[in-house]
């Protein structure tokens, strides 16, 4: 049975997953990183998508350097490719494999182990495909968030994902994405998925994006809760 590695390190590691395609997992992961940075904390954001890219666009205003690229070989000394963030800073890591080949599980395991000593918070943006590499990250995490639109089809997709996730890592907190559909509401969705409701996010004007103010409020509150801070 897989065992979470969270008890072996003291740095919080948040795994972020989407319950269905286009749920907004990358936006949520970027929001968490942005809130940690603006709270004066050093944060590393790991892009778990084999294709890489996208997160640096969401964080263009916060990044002062090119994203670090993790070497393809899991045996490569990753520490040679990383620079620890400053006392307060943001580092984004991406495999950036143009062929979309799977990320080696050992590379993810090694990267997380190395990064745990370089920052105050790790955030890992994970794809919905639960391959071996995603399972490694999910098992390593100390906290997990699952963002799901409030709709029946999204609930079905999220339920399947949770069944595959099983006991890997901590049970996710649900982040419900508005608007509501199919007579569901965030509380009902949480009961269907048997998850604690961590927060509710509003959609932007075109409904394909998350409302920035809603996202920032949730992320600041969640990040502060990891460190026992009180948000006004």
N, C-alpha and C positions, 0 to 999 in steps of 0.2 A: 504494500500500500504506500503511495507517495506520501511523503511527510513534508510539511512546510518548513522552509529553512529560516523563517522569520525569527525564531527564537535564538538564532546564532549570531544576530547582529542587532545593534541598537538604533540604526538609522531607519526611519520610516520609509517603506517602499510601497507605493500605491500603484496597483495594476488597474488599468482602465479598459473596459470592454464595452462594445456596442451590442445590444440585444438583437439588432437587425442591421441591414445595410443602410447607411446614411443616418444612423441614429445620432451621430455627433460625438463619437468617442474621441476623435483627434482634437476637436474643439475643446472638449472637457479636459483632456490631458494638457493641452496648451494653456488653458485657463488656470489649472492648478499650478503649473510651473510659473506662470506670470504672477499669480498671487503670492507664491512663496518668494519670488524675487523682489516684489514690491514691499514685502514684509521684512526685507533685509536678510533673507536667508539664502544660502548657497544651494542650488538645485541642479540636478542632472535629469534631463528628459531623454528617455531612450525610445527610439522609434522601432517598434517591433515588426513593422511591415517590411517584408523582403524587398519590395520595390523602393522603399525609402522615399524621402522627400515629402513636402507638404507641411510638416510641422514648422520648419524654418520660415515658411511664408506666413503662417499664423502668428509667428513671434518675431516678425521682421523688425519691429521697433525695439525689441528687447535684446536682440542678438547683436553683438559688436564684432563677431568673428564668424568665419565659415563653420558649419557643423562638422564635428569630428566624424571620420568615417572608420568604422570598425573593420579591421582586416578580415578577409574571407577565410583565412586558415584559422581554425580554432586553436592551433598550436602557437600562433604568433603572439609575441609579448605585447599585449594590449596596452600596458602601461607606457610603452614607447609612443603610442599614438594619442595619448590623453594628456591634458593639462588640467590639474585640479582647478575648480572655480576659485575666484578670489573669496575673501571672507563673505562677500555678498555677490553672487554672480550666477549666470546661467550657462550651462553647457548642453548642447543638443548632440546626441549621437545617432548616426544612421548607418545601416549597412549599405544602402544605396546600390543594390545589386540590379543592374539594368535588365538582366535576363529573368528576374523574378524567382530565381532559384531559392530553395528553402534556406533559412538561416540555420547553421549548425547548432544543435542544442548546447554543445560544449562551449561555443563562442558566446552564447547568451549567458550561460552559467559563469564563465570566466569574467565576462564584462560586468555582471552584477556584483560579483565578489570584489573586483578591483574598485568599482565605483563606490561601494559602500563606505570607503574610507576617505572619499574626496568631497563629500557634500553633506548637507543636513537633511536632504530629502531626495529620494529617487522617485520619478514618475515614469511608468512604462506604458506606452500606448500599444495595445495588443490587437491583432486582427481577430475576426470572429472564427477563423479556422483554427481549431484547437489541435495543432500539430505538436510534435515533441518539444519544439522550442517555446511555444506559447505555454505549454504545461510547465516547463522549467520556470518561467517567469511567474506564472500564477502561483506555483508552490513556494516561490521565494518571497512573495509579497507579504507585507504585514497588514495591509489594508487593500480592499478591492471595491471598485465602483462599477456598476452596470447601468448604462444609460439606455432607456427604452421609451419609445414614443407610446403615448397612452392610446393604444389601439389593439384590437383583438389579434390581428395578424402579427403584430410586433410581439404581443404577449406569447403567442405560440412559438415564434422563432426564439425568443428569449428562454422559454421553458426548455426547449431542445438544447440550447447552449448550456444551461445550468445542469441538465442531466449529464452532458458530456464532461462538464467541469468537475462534477462530483465533489469529492472531499479535498481537492487540490486547494491549498491555501485557505485564507479566511472566507467566510460566507460573504458575498458582495452586499453592499448597500445599494438600494435601488435609487437611481436618479430618474425621475419621471419627466418626460418631455411633453409639454403642451403643444398644440391644443388637444383636448380630449375628443375621442371618437368612439363610436359603437356603444354609447351609453356608459362607458368606463369613466372612472375618475382615478387620480393617483392612488388613493387609499385602496380602492378595489383592485387595482393592478398589483399593488404590493401584496395583498392577500392572495391573489391568484398565483403569484410567483413565490410566495412564502419568504419574502425578503423584507428587511426593515427599510422603511422609506427614509432615505437620507436627505432628499431634497427634490424640489420641483423647479424645472427650468422653462421659461417662456420662449416661444419661437420669435424670430425676427419678423420684419414686415412681410418678407416673401415666403415665410414659413419653412424655407429650406435651410435656414441658419438659426443659430441660437441668439436670443437677445443679449447683447453684450452686458448690459447692466445686471440682468438676472444671473448670467453666468458668473460675473465677477463677484457678486454678493455671495453666491453659494460657495465658490472656490475659496474666497477669503475666510469664510466661516469654517469650512472643512479643514483648510490648512492650519488655521489657528487652533482648531480642536486637537490636531495631532500633537501640538506642542503645549497644550494646556493654557493657551492664551485666551483672553476674553475679547470678543469683537463687539464694539459699541453698536 
